[in-house]
Amino acid sequence: MTHPEFPVNEKPSAGELALEDRAALRRVAGLSTELSDISEVEYRQLRLERVVLVGVWTEGSAADVDASMAELAALAETAGSEVLDGLIQRRDKPDPATYIGSGKAAELREVVLATGADTVICDGELSPAQLTALEKAVKVKVIDRTALILDIFAQHATSREGKAQVTLAQMEYMLPRLRGWGESMSRQAGGRAGGAGGGVGTRGPGETKIETDRRRIRERMSKLRREIKDMKKIRDTQRSRRLASDAASIAIVGYTNAGKSSLLNALTGAGVLVENALFATLEPTTRRGEFEDGRAFVLTDTVGFVRHLPTQLVEAFRSTLEEVVDADLLVHVVDGSDVNPLAQIRAVRTVVNEVIVDHQHKPAPELVVVNKIDAADDLALAQLRRALPDAVFVSAHTGEGLQRLQQRMAELVAPTDTAVDVTIPYDRGDLVNKVHADGRVDATEHTADGTRIKARVPVSLAATLGEFATF
């Protein structure tokens, strides 16, 4: 439901915020995943991290903020946590000191004590100072949305490149947030603290432990960047081989858990892992398929996106996301059963545009595919059909709409070049140069009549070369 005083997507001024909203931490119904009907012994064995979620509602409707908190709960469960409670505070902007304000932090401490939670997860990215201050107030571990997503990526990364990318992202996030308590992190490593065997030149103020840790992290980050750069060369080689083939290159992009892997399997019979979980796919998977006319295509499943995807992850996974740069077509998969699929589309386009702009590439055509129509509400689907008139509606689970999807994909990647076998007279060197400049030459042979070239060239150039066709 929306708040009667605040229209959807209209940001109220500070003066317009209702006093009761500003004064209260509002509970979000239905978020608790606490185990029930279980004995105390079994409970202790199965006990996971017990978390309370907290968010600050600064704009949009109540439905929007509830959806954001529900997504945070799903992220927490994916990370292996047990959600005990969810709280929202109405403010014009997050408190710069403790995110929710000192008074509300004290109330949150009471909720933590009442539920027995050991962790608080905030629905936003907190500054190092906010994290420290809020932890002191609630006296349990506090993490933010960014750290939670990084943790999920760390759990799901399987390849060497994926693990390196996630580790780099975590270190970039951790570096400004390194902090310690008491003397354990502020010890001097010089003088006698550096060890009696240090010898001449090693005594003196030295580094504090926190400075040593920062230096080691920076060194590790430099090493990881070099490793990722080397792995990127291998990926670029693989991608260039695919681009050199006649098969159309199609990249699947979309929100996490929108059904991208299911669609890849349905279109190519790939047998890729499909799991009803956020960020189940972190490693790009490429499979070959064929259109009805016999033309081959390669389909690449990319990492899923999420609202407010951490900048560190976008940077670390840039080589993976580059699959979308050279694609002939982007198949943008949307979860038709989600409460706000249009917000998913905006979140994905934001990240995709960042990657494409960085490479100064002309964006590939985008085909929006609304998936999971078997699980979606009829009214919601009708609204989506009006909002997305050019989209294709499918169910990767039941197969409905897949034939129409293949037809649309084939139309959007129609071949723009064709194979030619021509013998160009020696006095038409301009045409030889044009074939080399605009086409892809497979073989060249010098004959008595001229230069024989086998190549793939744009259709318009093929028409010009028609009179020189070799028979």
RODO-2510 file (C-alpha; in nm, 4 decimals, decimal comma):
residues 471
     n   res          X          Y          Z
     1     m     0,0000     0,0000     0,0000
     2     t     0,1154     0,3549    -0,0602
     3     h     0,1241     0,6274     0,2017
     4     p    -0,1782     0,8582     0,1552
     5     e     0,0345     1,1716     0,1911
     6     f     0,3117     1,0760    -0,0515
     7     p     0,2317     0,9913    -0,4174
     8     v     0,4353     0,7113    -0,5754
     9     n     0,7893     0,8134    -0,6803
    10     e     0,7434     1,1702    -0,5567
    11     k     1,0084     1,2717    -0,3070
    12     p     0,8600     1,4733    -0,0205
    13     s     1,0442     1,7635     0,1342
    14     a     1,1707     1,7327     0,4896
    15     g     0,8815     1,9457     0,6149
    16     e     0,6230     1,7187     0,4567
    17     l     0,7390     1,4033     0,6324
    18     a     0,4679     1,2834     0,8666
    19     l     0,5698     1,3065     1,2307
    20     e     0,4556     0,9537     1,3075
    21     d     0,6656     0,8195     1,0184
    22     r     0,9737     1,0093     1,1334
    23     a     0,9283     0,8988     1,4925
    24     a     0,8884     0,5276     1,4328
    25     l     1,0862     0,2309     1,3186
    26     r     0,8187     0,0539     1,1129
    27     r     0,8243    -0,3255     1,1071
    28     v     0,8116    -0,4965     0,7682
    29     a     0,5635    -0,7830     0,7824
    30     g     0,6475    -1,1317     0,6636
    31     l     1,0284    -1,1116     0,6560
    32     s     1,1062    -1,3480     0,9444
    33     t     1,2534    -1,6830     0,8407
    34     e     1,3096    -1,8043     1,1980
    35     l     1,2926    -2,1808     1,2332
    36     s     0,9873    -2,3200     1,4104
    37     d     0,8838    -2,6586     1,5546
    38     i     1,2363    -2,7661     1,6270
    39     s     1,3960    -2,8913     1,9449
    40     e     1,6549    -2,6869     2,1310
    41     v     1,9343    -2,9346     2,0473
    42     e     1,8468    -2,9423     1,6764
    43     y     1,8142    -2,5645     1,6810
    44     r     2,1643    -2,5200     1,8180
    45     q     2,3014    -2,7528     1,5492
    46     l     2,1256    -2,5685     1,2668
    47     r     2,1723    -2,2177     1,4044
    48     l     2,2792    -1,9719     1,1372
    49     e     2,3714    -1,6046     1,1606
    50     r     2,0627    -1,4402     1,3079
    51     v     2,0023    -1,1009     1,1511
    52     v     1,7805    -0,7953     1,1834
    53     l     1,7381    -0,5827     0,8703
    54     v     1,7106    -0,2056     0,8834
    55     g     1,6406     0,0401     0,6030
    56     v     1,5914     0,4143     0,5620
    57     w     1,2924     0,5212     0,3515
    58     t     1,3866     0,8466     0,1769
    59     e     1,1780     0,8373    -0,1425
    60     g     0,9188     0,6407    -0,3374
    61     s     0,6137     0,4616    -0,2088
    62     a     0,5754     0,2234     0,0834
    63     a     0,5453    -0,0610    -0,1696
    64     d     0,8849     0,0343    -0,3190
    65     v     1,0630     0,0329     0,0154
    66     d     0,8936    -0,2933     0,1198
    67     a     1,0113    -0,4529    -0,2081
    68     s     1,3670    -0,3301    -0,1421
    69     m     1,3603    -0,4789     0,2081
    70     a     1,2167    -0,8067     0,0764
    71     e     1,5069    -0,8225    -0,1694
    72     l     1,7517    -0,7546     0,1166
    73     a     1,5915    -1,0433     0,3082
    74     a     1,6366    -1,2708     0,0042
    75     l     2,0008    -1,1635    -0,0200
    76     a     2,0521    -1,2365     0,3513
    77     e     1,8977    -1,5836     0,3149
    78     t     2,1143    -1,6521     0,0081
    79     a     2,4182    -1,5660     0,2222
    80     g     2,3021    -1,8255     0,4768
    81     s     2,1456    -1,5984     0,7382
    82     e     1,8215    -1,6305     0,9295
    83     v     1,6100    -1,3139     0,9142
    84     l     1,4442    -1,2378     1,2473
    85     d     1,2996    -0,8916     1,1873
    86     g     1,2932    -0,6041     0,9436
    87     l     1,2682    -0,2364     1,0374
    88     i     1,2250     0,0783     0,8294
    89     q     1,2724     0,4376     0,9396
    90     r     1,1201     0,7312     0,7520
    91     r     1,3747     1,0104     0,7028
    92     d     1,4509     1,2711     0,4395
    93     k     1,8081     1,1335     0,4209
    94     p     2,0188     0,8797     0,6147
    95     d     2,1810     1,0106     0,9307
    96     p     2,5471     1,0913     0,8515
    97     a     2,6621     0,9597     1,1921
    98     t     2,4721     0,6348     1,2517
    99     y     2,2567     0,5889     0,9360
   100     i     1,9314     0,5871     1,1404
   101     g     2,0093     0,8419     1,4131
   102     s     2,1262     0,7852     1,7708
   103     g     1,7749     0,7582     1,9172
   104     k     1,6661     0,4974     1,6645
   105     a     1,9979     0,3162     1,7078
   106     a     1,9117     0,2752     2,0762
   107     e     1,5683     0,1369     1,9777
   108     l     1,7386    -0,0983     1,7322
   109     r     1,9593    -0,2202     2,0191
   110     e     1,6421    -0,3157     2,2088
   111     v     1,5146    -0,5108     1,9065
   112     v     1,8503    -0,6898     1,8790
   113     l     1,8314    -0,7891     2,2470
   114     a     1,4686    -0,9009     2,2177
   115     t     1,5282    -1,1203     1,9104
   116     g     1,8721    -1,2532     2,0056
   117     a     2,0190    -1,1313     1,6762
   118     d     2,3958    -1,1319     1,6285
   119     t     2,4097    -0,9171     1,3135
   120     v     2,2387    -0,6052     1,1750
   121     i     2,2212    -0,5636     0,7962
   122     c     2,1575    -0,2134     0,6585
   123     d     1,9844    -0,1584     0,3233
   124     g     2,2429     0,0791     0,1808
   125     e     2,6187     0,1379     0,1673
   126     l     2,7458     0,2785     0,4959
   127     s     3,0577     0,4877     0,5386
   128     p     3,3336     0,3527     0,7644
   129     a     3,2325     0,6050     1,0339
   130     q     2,8652     0,5035     1,0150
   131     l     2,9554     0,1350     1,0480
   132     t     3,1710     0,1994     1,3532
   133     a     2,9180     0,4261     1,5246
   134     l     2,6237     0,1927     1,4621
   135     e     2,8202    -0,1097     1,5869
   136     k     2,9008     0,0760     1,9090
   137     a     2,5321     0,1590     1,9533
   138     v     2,3820    -0,1855     1,8836
   139     k     2,6800    -0,3844     2,0198
   140     v     2,6635    -0,6536     1,7496
   141     k     2,8209    -0,6880     1,4061
   142     v     2,6847    -0,4431     1,1460
   143     i     2,7229    -0,4946     0,7719
   144     d     2,5734    -0,3079     0,4793
   145     r     2,4127    -0,4170     0,1540
   146     t     2,7438    -0,3962    -0,0343
   147     a     2,9265    -0,6283     0,2080
   148     l     2,6338    -0,8722     0,1926
   149     i     2,6422    -0,8918    -0,1882
   150     l     3,0208    -0,9308    -0,1843
   151     d     2,9823    -1,2192     0,0614
   152     i     2,7318    -1,3950    -0,1684
   153     f     2,9661    -1,3543    -0,4655
   154     a     3,2520    -1,4983    -0,2576
   155     q     3,0403    -1,8045    -0,1760
   156     h     2,9336    -1,8638    -0,5369
   157     a     3,2573    -1,7967    -0,7276
   158     t     3,4042    -2,1236    -0,8562
   159     s     3,6507    -2,0440    -1,1354
   160     r     3,9977    -1,9031    -1,0723
   161     e     3,9040    -1,5795    -1,2465
   162     g     3,5767    -1,5465    -1,0562
   163     k     3,7477    -1,5978    -0,7211
   164     a     4,0167    -1,3435    -0,8077
   165     q     3,7562    -1,0869    -0,9153
   166     v     3,5526    -1,1275    -0,5959
   167     t     3,8611    -1,1150    -0,3721
   168     l     3,9724    -0,7921    -0,5411
   169     a     3,6258    -0,6387    -0,4942
   170     q     3,6211    -0,7377    -0,1265
   171     m     3,9642    -0,5864    -0,0662
   172     e     3,8684    -0,2606    -0,2380
   173     y     3,5648    -0,2424    -0,0099
   174     m     3,7621    -0,3429     0,3012
   175     l     4,0620    -0,1123     0,2635
   176     p     3,8991     0,2152     0,3790
   177     r     3,7036     0,0255     0,6476
   178     l     3,9995    -0,1356     0,8251
   179     r     3,9705    -0,0528     1,1909
   180     g     4,0754    -0,1995     1,5210
   181     w     3,9944    -0,1908     1,8879
   182     g     4,2369    -0,1146     2,1695
   183     e     4,6062    -0,1757     2,1182
   184     s     4,5771    -0,4863     1,9018
   185     m     4,5547    -0,2845     1,5795
   186     s     4,7649     0,0157     1,6826
   187     r     5,0845    -0,1572     1,7971
   188     q     5,4045    -0,0192     1,6552
   189     a     5,6010    -0,2693     1,4481
   190     g     5,9300    -0,0823     1,4957
   191     g     6,1735    -0,0835     1,7899
   192     r     6,1452    -0,3757     2,0309
   193     a     5,7861    -0,4328     1,9108
   194     g     5,9368    -0,5291     1,5793
   195     g     6,1264    -0,8127     1,7428
   196     a     6,4657    -0,8270     1,9135
   197     g     6,6251    -0,9759     1,6049
   198     g     6,5431    -0,6767     1,3879
   199     g     6,8940    -0,5366     1,4013
   200     v     7,0397    -0,2062     1,2905
   201     g     6,8088     0,0115     1,0821
   202     t     6,4906    -0,1675     1,1838
   203     r     6,4206     0,0127     1,5135
   204     g     6,2149     0,3282     1,5444
   205     p     5,8516     0,4318     1,5067
   206     g     5,7774     0,1798     1,2325
   207     e     5,4296     0,0988     1,1078
   208     t     5,1220     0,0421     1,3162
   209     k     4,9581    -0,2943     1,2651
   210     i     4,6719    -0,1308     1,0745
   211     e     4,9228     0,0374     0,8392
   212     t     5,0939    -0,2973     0,7838
   213     d     4,7606    -0,4591     0,7030
   214     r     4,6746    -0,1821     0,4569
   215     r     5,0097    -0,2187     0,2835
   216     r     4,9693    -0,5950     0,2549
   217     i     4,6179    -0,5539     0,1161
   218     r     4,7405    -0,3043    -0,1458
   219     e     5,0186    -0,5441    -0,2488
   220     r     4,7682    -0,8298    -0,2757
   221     m     4,5328    -0,6097    -0,4803
   222     s     4,8126    -0,5234    -0,7238
   223     k     4,8907    -0,8938    -0,7669
   224     l     4,5212    -0,9760    -0,8230
   225     r     4,4877    -0,7024    -1,0854
   226     r     4,7839    -0,8483    -1,2753
   227     e     4,6337    -1,1986    -1,2570
   228     i     4,2928    -1,0763    -1,3770
   229     k     4,4619    -0,8871    -1,6612
   230     d     4,6392    -1,2078    -1,7735
   231     m     4,3136    -1,4052    -1,7525
   232     k     4,1412    -1,1303    -1,9499
   233     k     4,3836    -1,1915    -2,2385
   234     i     4,2695    -1,5550    -2,2532
   235     r     3,9041    -1,4480    -2,2446
   236     d     3,9674    -1,1886    -2,5182
   237     t     4,1300    -1,4574    -2,7357
   238     q     3,8305    -1,6874    -2,6895
   239     r     3,5926    -1,4031    -2,7666
   240     s     3,7857    -1,2985    -3,0792
   241     r     3,7661    -1,6573    -3,2083
   242     r     3,3884    -1,6521    -3,1637
   243     l     3,3653    -1,3143    -3,3381
   244     a     3,5755    -1,4457    -3,6271
   245     s     3,3256    -1,7236    -3,6875
   246     d     3,0060    -1,6752    -3,8857
   247     a     2,7889    -1,7432    -3,5800
   248     a     2,5949    -1,4480    -3,4389
   249     s     2,7029    -1,3522    -3,0867
   250     i     2,4119    -1,3084    -2,8425
   251     a     2,4544    -1,2097    -2,4756
   252     i     2,1895    -1,2790    -2,2127
   253     v     2,1698    -1,0043    -1,9510
   254     g     1,9232    -0,9488    -1,6710
   255     y     1,8473    -0,9184    -1,3036
   256     t     1,9665    -1,1919    -1,0726
   257     n     1,7272    -1,4884    -1,0565
   258     a     1,5329    -1,3684    -1,3644
   259     g     1,5810    -1,7092    -1,5285
   260     k     1,8763    -1,6412    -1,7609
   261     s     2,0349    -1,9843    -1,7152
   262     s     1,6971    -2,1559    -1,7622
   263     l     1,6528    -1,9658    -2,0889
   264     l     2,0045    -2,0613    -2,2041
   265     n     1,9218    -2,4265    -2,1378
   266     a     1,5849    -2,4015    -2,3145
   267     l     1,7366    -2,2423    -2,6271
   268     t     2,0522    -2,4549    -2,6562
   269     g     1,9982    -2,7650    -2,4386
   270     a     2,3084    -2,6602    -2,2466
   271     g     2,2398    -2,8272    -1,9121
   272     v     2,3796    -2,5320    -1,7139
   273     l     2,3164    -2,5208    -1,3358
   274     v     1,9743    -2,3704    -1,2646
   275     e     1,9007    -2,2715    -0,9069
   276     n     1,6253    -2,0616    -0,7517
   277     a     1,8757    -1,8395    -0,5757
   278     l     2,0281    -1,4955    -0,6175
   279     f     2,3602    -1,4908    -0,8063
   280     a     2,3589    -1,8647    -0,8838
   281     t     2,5588    -1,7842    -1,2004
   282     l     2,8834    -1,5898    -1,1677
   283     e     3,0861    -1,7507    -1,4456
   284     p     2,9895    -1,6639    -1,8049
   285     t     2,8716    -1,9709    -1,9939
   286     t     2,8757    -1,9823    -2,3744
   287     r     2,6828    -2,2417    -2,5770
   288     r     2,6096    -2,2860    -2,9484
   289     g     2,2631    -2,3086    -3,0968
   290     e     2,0943    -2,2966    -3,4370
   291     f     1,8094    -2,0921    -3,5776
   292     e     1,5378    -2,2626    -3,7819
   293     d     1,7084    -2,1507    -4,1039
   294     g     2,0231    -2,3388    -4,0002
   295     r     2,2317    -2,0349    -3,9074
   296     a     2,4481    -2,0869    -3,5993
   297     f     2,4571    -1,8549    -3,3005
   298     v     2,6504    -1,8477    -2,9731
   299     l     2,4610    -1,7571    -2,6572
   300     t     2,6488    -1,6266    -2,3516
   301     d     2,4918    -1,6234    -2,0052
   302     t     2,6356    -1,3365    -1,7969
   303     v     2,6400    -1,2569    -1,4251
   304     g     2,3098    -1,1267    -1,2892
   305     f     2,2595    -0,7700    -1,1732
   306     v     2,0821    -0,6252    -0,8728
   307     r     1,9737    -0,2767    -0,7654
   308     h     2,2695    -0,0794    -0,6278
   309     l     2,5216    -0,3369    -0,7507
   310     p     2,8440    -0,2449    -0,5658
   311     t     3,0822    -0,0345    -0,7735
   312     q     3,3674    -0,2616    -0,6651
   313     l     3,1946    -0,5609    -0,8245
   314     v     3,1236    -0,3794    -1,1506
   315     e     3,4927    -0,2899    -1,1702
   316     a     3,6168    -0,6371    -1,0741
   317     f     3,3801    -0,8178    -1,3136
   318     r     3,4416    -0,5753    -1,5991
   319     s     3,6247    -0,8365    -1,8107
   320     t     3,3293    -1,0721    -1,7622
   321     l     3,0751    -0,8027    -1,8456
   322     e     3,2669    -0,7185    -2,1641
   323     e     3,0807    -1,0087    -2,3262
   324     v     2,7955    -0,7604    -2,3785
   325     v     3,0203    -0,5121    -2,5622
   326     d     3,0887    -0,7236    -2,8712
   327     a     2,7502    -0,8958    -2,8836
   328     d     2,5345    -0,8647    -3,1955
   329     l     2,2233    -0,8766    -2,9750
   330     l     2,1427    -0,8345    -2,6056
   331     v     1,8631    -1,0591    -2,4787
   332     h     1,7453    -0,8755    -2,1667
   333     v     1,5611    -1,1242    -1,9424
   334     v     1,3072    -0,9882    -1,6944
   335     d     1,1252    -1,1779    -1,4190
   336     g     0,7567    -1,1297    -1,5056
   337     s     0,6532    -1,2562    -1,1612
   338     d     0,8541    -0,9905    -0,9732
   339     v     0,6675    -0,7151    -0,7897
   340     n     0,8539    -0,4417    -0,9809
   341     p     0,9997    -0,5740    -1,3079
   342     l     1,0411    -0,2251    -1,4575
   343     a     1,2787    -0,1334    -1,1737
   344     q     1,4790    -0,4461    -1,2595
   345     i     1,5074    -0,3278    -1,6201
   346     r     1,6349     0,0150    -1,5110
   347     a     1,8959    -0,1404    -1,2796
   348     v     2,0310    -0,3692    -1,5537
   349     r     2,0421    -0,0968    -1,8196
   350     t     2,2390     0,1295    -1,5828
   351     v     2,5221    -0,1244    -1,5483
   352     v     2,5180    -0,2329    -1,9147
   353     n     2,5366     0,1292    -2,0330
   354     e     2,8344     0,1934    -1,8023
   355     v     3,0283    -0,0949    -1,9575
   356     i     2,9369    -0,0032    -2,3168
   357     v     3,0158     0,3684    -2,2707
   358     d     3,3582     0,2788    -2,1266
   359     h     3,4422     0,0957    -2,4513
   360     q     3,2897     0,3668    -2,6733
   361     h     3,0953     0,1007    -2,8591
   362     k     2,7683     0,1438    -3,0374
   363     p     2,5192    -0,0526    -2,8226
   364     a     2,3816    -0,3736    -2,9697
   365     p     2,0062    -0,4031    -3,0281
   366     e     1,8187    -0,5072    -2,7139
   367     l     1,5402    -0,7648    -2,7061
   368     v     1,3443    -0,7599    -2,3802
   369     v     1,2218    -1,1066    -2,2798
   370     v     0,9672    -1,1314    -1,9996
   371     n     1,0255    -1,4731    -1,8414
   372     k     0,8314    -1,6780    -1,5825
   373     i     0,4916    -1,5887    -1,7300
   374     d     0,3617    -1,9205    -1,5917
   375     a     0,4143    -1,7805    -1,2397
   376     a     0,3026    -1,4229    -1,3082
   377     d    -0,0309    -1,2600    -1,2343
   378     d    -0,2517    -1,1991    -1,5420
   379     l    -0,3136    -0,8350    -1,4494
   380     a     0,0583    -0,7715    -1,3994
   381     l     0,1334    -0,9321    -1,7384
   382     a    -0,1298    -0,7134    -1,9073
   383     q     0,0357    -0,4043    -1,7585
   384     l     0,3784    -0,5261    -1,8763
   385     r     0,2493    -0,5840    -2,2297
   386     r     0,1377    -0,2201    -2,2402
   387     a     0,4660    -0,0935    -2,0901
   388     l     0,6864    -0,3181    -2,3105
   389     p     0,5072    -0,3499    -2,6465
   390     d     0,8142    -0,4932    -2,8258
   391     a     0,8960    -0,7537    -2,5597
   392     v     0,8595    -1,1294    -2,6065
   393     f     0,6751    -1,3128    -2,3264
   394     v     0,8018    -1,6639    -2,2490
   395     s     0,8269    -1,9341    -1,9871
   396     a     1,1600    -2,1156    -1,9931
   397     h     1,0007    -2,3670    -1,7543
   398     t     0,7034    -2,4673    -1,9730
   399     g     0,8472    -2,3718    -2,3145
   400     e     0,5670    -2,1258    -2,3917
   401     g     0,6777    -1,8475    -2,6279
   402     l     1,0232    -1,9932    -2,7010
   403     q     0,9555    -2,0415    -3,0731
   404     r     0,8483    -1,6783    -3,1067
   405     l     1,1632    -1,5757    -2,9171
   406     q     1,3854    -1,7699    -3,1584
   407     q     1,2124    -1,6008    -3,4536
   408     r     1,2686    -1,2532    -3,3068
   409     m     1,6335    -1,3321    -3,2296
   410     a     1,6861    -1,4539    -3,5885
   411     e     1,5270    -1,1348    -3,7268
   412     l     1,7428    -0,9061    -3,5113
   413     v     2,0725    -1,0774    -3,6027
   414     a     1,9979    -1,1127    -3,9744
   415     p     2,3301    -1,1426    -4,1616
   416     t     2,4636    -0,8106    -4,2868
   417     d     2,7469    -0,9667    -4,4863
   418     t     2,7788    -1,2430    -4,7423
   419     a     3,0472    -1,4732    -4,8838
   420     v     3,2071    -1,3797    -5,2172
   421     d     3,4602    -1,5482    -5,4463
   422     v     3,5822    -1,2842    -5,6927
   423     t     3,8718    -1,2227    -5,9299
   424     i     3,9421    -0,8478    -5,9357
   425     p     4,1513    -0,7074    -6,2276
   426     y     4,4894    -0,5683    -6,1337
   427     d     4,3846    -0,2177    -6,2420
   428     r     4,1101    -0,2169    -5,9743
   429     g     4,3335    -0,2033    -5,6719
   430     d     4,0800     0,0297    -5,5096
   431     l     3,8308    -0,2589    -5,4868
   432     v     4,0939    -0,4930    -5,3423
   433     n     4,1682    -0,2337    -5,0746
   434     k     3,7947    -0,1929    -5,0016
   435     v     3,7493    -0,5697    -4,9571
   436     h     4,0368    -0,5747    -4,7076
   437     a     3,9076    -0,2656    -4,5271
   438     d     3,5361    -0,3535    -4,5031
   439     g     3,5330    -0,7331    -4,5209
   440     r     3,7019    -1,0375    -4,3741
   441     v     3,9404    -1,1990    -4,6224
   442     d     3,9736    -1,5780    -4,5996
   443     a     4,2068    -1,6442    -4,8958
   444     t     4,3972    -1,4476    -5,1614
   445     e     4,5541    -1,5775    -5,4849
   446     h     4,7264    -1,3920    -5,7705
   447     t     4,6209    -1,5264    -6,1127
   448     a     4,6732    -1,4260    -6,4749
   449     d     4,3387    -1,2404    -6,4735
   450     g     4,3765    -1,0579    -6,1440
   451     t     4,3608    -1,1028    -5,7672
   452     r     4,1276    -1,3830    -5,6630
   453     i     3,9776    -1,3195    -5,3185
   454     k     3,7499    -1,5326    -5,1032
   455     a     3,5947    -1,3181    -4,8322
   456     r     3,2876    -1,2128    -4,6382
   457     v     3,1859    -0,8582    -4,7215
   458     p     2,8874    -0,6279    -4,6568
   459     v     2,5912    -0,6986    -4,8831
   460     s     2,6265    -0,3585    -5,0528
   461     l     2,9910    -0,4275    -5,1452
   462     a     2,9013    -0,7780    -5,2666
   463     a     2,6634    -0,6176    -5,5182
   464     t     2,9472    -0,3983    -5,6504
   465     l     3,1738    -0,7020    -5,6852
   466     g     2,9096    -0,9079    -5,8645
   467     e     3,0609    -0,8574    -6,2125
   468     f     3,3933    -1,0049    -6,0934
   469     a     3,2469    -1,3281    -5,9515
   470     t     3,4652    -1,6346    -6,0100
   471     f     3,2851    -1,9258    -6,1744
***
